[in-house]
Amino acid sequence: MHNSSGQRLWNFCAIVQQDRANFHLFGIRHPQDEGDPFFGTYEMRSKIPGACRIVPGSEYVADRVLSGTTKYIRVEVYGIDGVPTGVTVSKGTG
């Protein structure tokens, strides 16, 4: 919910990007967090905001995450030759 400088994030896809930085760069692991082979570098994480889309029917997820009421999201990554071209987000279970 905050960037590496401690500033509050208000953009849902920026929160997804920061989560991957927390996992790969800072070693912060939350329950049910999973690793990924895509977002280990700043360059790859910087692609998340432009590729991030919320799955139809899950539009409410962003507001719930921003309000702190949803703890789990499902993120699917699509790409070509190891480079992410799409990141879809839907409600997760947990």
C-alpha positions as CSV (number, residue, x, y, z in Angstrom):
1,M,0.0,0.0,0.0
2,H,3.1,2.2,0.2
3,N,6.1,2.7,-2.1
4,S,9.7,2.1,-1.1
5,S,9.9,5.7,0.2
6,G,6.9,5.2,2.4
7,Q,4.4,7.3,0.3
8,R,0.8,6.0,0.1
9,L,0.0,4.4,-3.3
10,W,-3.4,5.3,-4.7
11,N,-3.1,3.5,-8.0
12,F,-4.0,-0.2,-7.9
13,C,-1.5,-1.3,-10.5
14,A,1.2,0.6,-8.7
15,I,0.3,-1.5,-5.6
16,V,0.8,-4.7,-7.6
17,Q,4.1,-3.4,-8.9
18,Q,5.3,-2.5,-5.3
19,D,4.2,-6.0,-4.1
20,R,6.5,-7.6,-6.6
21,A,9.3,-5.2,-5.6
22,N,8.7,-6.2,-2.0
23,F,8.9,-9.9,-2.9
24,H,11.9,-9.8,-5.2
25,L,13.9,-6.8,-4.0
26,F,13.2,-6.6,-0.3
27,G,12.4,-10.2,0.5
28,I,9.0,-9.3,2.0
29,R,6.8,-12.4,1.8
30,H,3.1,-12.4,2.8
31,P,1.1,-15.5,3.5
32,Q,0.2,-17.2,0.2
33,D,2.6,-14.9,-1.8
34,E,4.1,-16.8,-4.7
35,G,7.3,-16.2,-6.6
36,D,7.4,-15.5,-10.3
37,P,10.1,-15.7,-12.9
38,F,9.2,-12.3,-14.4
39,F,9.5,-9.4,-12.0
40,G,12.9,-9.9,-10.4
41,T,14.3,-6.7,-12.0
42,Y,13.2,-3.0,-11.8
43,E,13.0,-3.0,-15.6
44,M,10.4,-5.9,-15.7
45,R,8.4,-4.5,-12.7
46,S,8.2,-1.1,-14.5
47,K,6.1,-2.9,-17.2
48,I,3.3,-3.7,-14.7
49,P,1.4,-0.4,-14.7
50,G,1.1,-0.4,-18.5
51,A,0.2,-4.1,-18.8
52,C,-2.1,-4.3,-15.8
53,R,-5.8,-5.0,-16.5
54,I,-8.6,-6.0,-14.1
55,V,-10.6,-9.0,-15.3
56,P,-14.2,-8.1,-16.3
57,G,-16.4,-8.9,-13.3
58,S,-13.6,-8.1,-10.8
59,E,-13.7,-4.4,-11.2
60,Y,-14.5,-4.0,-7.5
61,V,-11.2,-5.6,-6.5
62,A,-9.2,-2.4,-7.0
63,D,-11.5,-0.4,-4.7
64,R,-11.4,-3.1,-2.1
65,V,-7.6,-3.4,-2.1
66,L,-7.3,0.4,-1.9
67,S,-9.6,0.5,1.1
68,G,-7.8,-2.4,2.7
69,T,-10.7,-4.9,2.7
70,T,-9.4,-7.4,0.2
71,K,-6.3,-9.3,1.2
72,Y,-5.9,-11.7,-1.7
73,I,-5.8,-11.1,-5.5
74,R,-5.0,-13.4,-8.3
75,V,-2.5,-12.2,-10.8
76,E,-1.8,-13.9,-14.1
77,V,1.1,-12.8,-16.3
78,Y,1.2,-13.2,-20.1
79,G,4.2,-12.6,-22.2
80,I,6.5,-13.4,-25.1
81,D,10.0,-14.7,-24.7
82,G,9.9,-14.0,-20.9
83,V,8.8,-10.4,-21.3
84,P,5.5,-9.6,-19.7
85,T,2.9,-8.2,-22.2
86,G,-0.2,-8.6,-20.0
87,V,-1.0,-8.7,-16.3
88,T,-4.5,-9.6,-15.4
89,V,-5.9,-9.2,-11.9
90,S,-9.0,-10.8,-10.4
91,K,-10.3,-11.6,-6.9
92,G,-8.2,-14.3,-5.2
93,T,-9.1,-16.8,-2.5
94,G,-7.5,-17.2,0.9
